[in-house]
Amino acid sequence: MMTGKPMDVVSFAQISRILELTDSLGLNREWVEIPLSPERPGRVGRLPNGKLEIIVDADRPFEEWLESLPVQIQSAQGMSA
């Protein structure tokens, strides 16, 4: 694993892991968008079209960030409820 180096692009394997997690939460993949460019900081929010946008954090280790994702998704869903 590369640690300490900021992420430049979200890999297909990482997108697959994110989608597995959203599947386990009962989210339809049609309503999830994952940009290929990570940002500082990453975030989860609703787009104007209602889709859930998941932006990977460029600076946090991916596994650590992924563990925090369910809470971030719940928060984003709560904002639109």
Rosetta silent file (secondary structure, phi, psi, omega in degrees, C-alpha in Angstrom):
SEQUENCE: MMTGKPMDVVSFAQISRILELTDSLGLNREWVEIPLSPERPGRVGRLPNGKLEIIVDADRPFEEWLESLPVQIQSAQGMSA
SCORE:     score description
SCORE:     0.000 S_00000001
   1 L     0.000  142.415  175.601    0.000    0.000    0.000 S_00000001
   2 L   -89.486  117.275  177.415    1.135    3.517   -0.714 S_00000001
   3 L  -117.570  147.790  179.443    0.940    5.530    2.445 S_00000001
   4 L    85.753  -16.404 -179.803    1.836    9.159    2.850 S_00000001
   5 L  -100.376  126.301  178.929    1.453    9.847   -0.886 S_00000001
   6 L   -60.796  146.353  179.955   -1.657   11.758   -1.941 S_00000001
   7 L   -78.828  137.212  179.877   -3.969    9.881   -4.293 S_00000001
   8 L   -98.559  -34.332 -177.687   -4.090   11.177   -7.882 S_00000001
   9 L  -147.889  148.334  177.455   -6.911    9.060   -9.296 S_00000001
  10 L   -85.102  124.308 -176.469   -9.528    6.681   -7.938 S_00000001
  11 L   -79.448  162.010  176.549   -8.810    3.191   -9.282 S_00000001
  12 H   -58.850  -40.725  179.523  -11.362    0.758  -10.691 S_00000001
  13 H   -61.868  -39.978  179.221  -10.657   -1.537   -7.725 S_00000001
  14 H   -68.911  -40.288  176.332  -11.402    1.303   -5.303 S_00000001
  15 H   -60.916  -41.786  177.936  -14.629    2.200   -7.129 S_00000001
  16 H   -59.971  -41.960  178.502  -15.639   -1.465   -6.915 S_00000001
  17 H   -63.146  -42.383  179.270  -15.033   -1.428   -3.148 S_00000001
  18 H   -63.216  -44.474 -179.229  -17.131    1.730   -2.764 S_00000001
  19 H   -66.431  -35.376  175.127  -19.956    0.208   -4.834 S_00000001
  20 H   -60.310  -42.316 -179.790  -19.852   -3.003   -2.775 S_00000001
  21 H   -66.094  -45.971 -179.533  -20.297   -0.866    0.324 S_00000001
  22 H   -65.832  -35.271  174.983  -23.163    1.175   -1.168 S_00000001
  23 H   -58.992  -44.207 -177.331  -24.796   -2.089   -2.343 S_00000001
  24 H   -65.904  -21.783  177.773  -24.636   -3.409    1.224 S_00000001
  25 L   -90.635    1.044  177.570  -26.432   -0.226    2.353 S_00000001
  26 L    80.931   19.497  179.847  -29.221   -0.865   -0.167 S_00000001
  27 L   -89.515  135.615  177.955  -28.325    2.037   -2.460 S_00000001
  28 L   -73.639  129.097 -178.740  -29.093    1.714   -6.169 S_00000001
  29 H   -59.946  -26.558  178.313  -25.916    2.094   -8.237 S_00000001
  30 H   -64.088  -20.692 -175.837  -27.851    4.258  -10.707 S_00000001
  31 H  -107.499   17.784  179.166  -28.112    6.888   -7.944 S_00000001
  32 E  -123.132  129.072  174.876  -24.429    6.922   -6.944 S_00000001
  33 E  -119.259  132.203  179.986  -21.757    8.994   -8.686 S_00000001
  34 L  -126.737  101.147  177.313  -18.056    8.563   -7.911 S_00000001
  35 L   -61.732  148.158 -179.864  -15.762   11.067   -9.657 S_00000001
  36 L   -75.809  -15.149 -179.842  -12.382    9.670  -10.741 S_00000001
  37 L  -100.110  117.657  175.000  -10.556   12.623   -9.203 S_00000001
  38 L   -71.101  161.636  179.830  -10.152   12.577   -5.424 S_00000001
  39 E  -132.406  169.206  177.295  -10.281   15.899   -3.579 S_00000001
  40 L  -119.139  109.332   -8.282   -8.974   17.519   -0.415 S_00000001
  41 L   -83.330  166.961  173.039  -11.015   16.898    1.597 S_00000001
  42 L   -73.034  167.133  178.888  -13.232   14.179    0.212 S_00000001
  43 E  -161.668  164.842  175.529  -16.956   14.468    0.787 S_00000001
  44 E  -128.185  130.783 -179.966  -20.346   12.886    0.320 S_00000001
  45 E  -159.237  175.814  178.209  -23.330   14.953   -0.720 S_00000001
  46 E   -94.711  136.474  173.646  -26.439   15.208   -2.838 S_00000001
  47 L   -85.858  162.779  178.867  -26.286   16.517   -6.380 S_00000001
  48 L   -56.564  -27.893  179.908  -29.080   18.757   -7.711 S_00000001
  49 L   -83.716    2.414  177.844  -30.497   15.721   -9.588 S_00000001
  50 L    94.175  -12.276 -179.972  -30.816   13.801   -6.299 S_00000001
  51 L   -69.896  154.942  177.451  -27.918   11.438   -6.893 S_00000001
  52 E   -91.088  121.268  178.624  -25.435   10.740   -4.120 S_00000001
  53 E  -101.332  124.148 -179.665  -21.956   12.025   -5.002 S_00000001
  54 E  -114.610  110.703  179.932  -19.078   10.261   -3.260 S_00000001
  55 E  -107.287  118.182 -178.599  -15.740   12.045   -3.605 S_00000001
  56 L   -66.175  141.565  177.417  -12.764   10.087   -2.292 S_00000001
  57 E   -77.584  124.788 -176.479  -10.429   11.937    0.067 S_00000001
  58 L   -71.305  -26.127 -172.469   -7.046   12.414   -1.635 S_00000001
  59 L  -100.117  -25.142 -179.643   -5.037   12.613    1.587 S_00000001
  60 L   -82.032  145.581  173.724   -6.523    9.940    3.852 S_00000001
  61 L   -57.241  136.126 -173.383   -5.495    6.295    3.423 S_00000001
  62 H   -54.802  -45.980 -177.856   -8.221    4.683    1.302 S_00000001
  63 H   -61.031  -40.925  179.077   -9.054    1.902    3.789 S_00000001
  64 H   -64.949  -44.744  179.134   -9.444    4.395    6.633 S_00000001
  65 H   -62.432  -43.160 -178.466  -11.616    6.642    4.466 S_00000001
  66 H   -61.242  -38.354  178.554  -13.734    3.674    3.309 S_00000001
  67 H   -62.635  -30.697 -178.989  -14.451    2.693    6.927 S_00000001
  68 H   -85.412   -9.526 -173.010  -15.860    6.183    7.540 S_00000001
  69 H   -62.100  -43.086  179.803  -18.003    6.146    4.395 S_00000001
  70 H   -56.275  -39.791  179.042  -21.212    4.620    5.840 S_00000001
  71 H   -67.184  -39.931  178.322  -21.464    7.421    8.414 S_00000001
  72 H   -64.209  -39.522  178.870  -20.829   10.041    5.717 S_00000001
  73 H   -65.490  -44.277  178.943  -23.544    8.496    3.511 S_00000001
  74 H   -60.293  -41.451  178.601  -26.023    8.459    6.400 S_00000001
  75 H   -63.060  -43.789 -179.580  -25.286   12.131    7.083 S_00000001
  76 H   -65.091  -38.401  179.158  -25.787   13.041    3.405 S_00000001
  77 H   -68.819  -34.646  179.138  -29.071   11.141    3.285 S_00000001
  78 H   -66.036  -31.907 -179.579  -30.241   12.870    6.449 S_00000001
  79 H   -66.080  -30.436 -175.661  -29.679   16.275    4.845 S_00000001
  80 H   -94.639   -6.465 -176.139  -32.151   15.458    2.063 S_00000001
  81 L   -77.846    0.000    0.000  -34.786   13.828    4.256 S_00000001
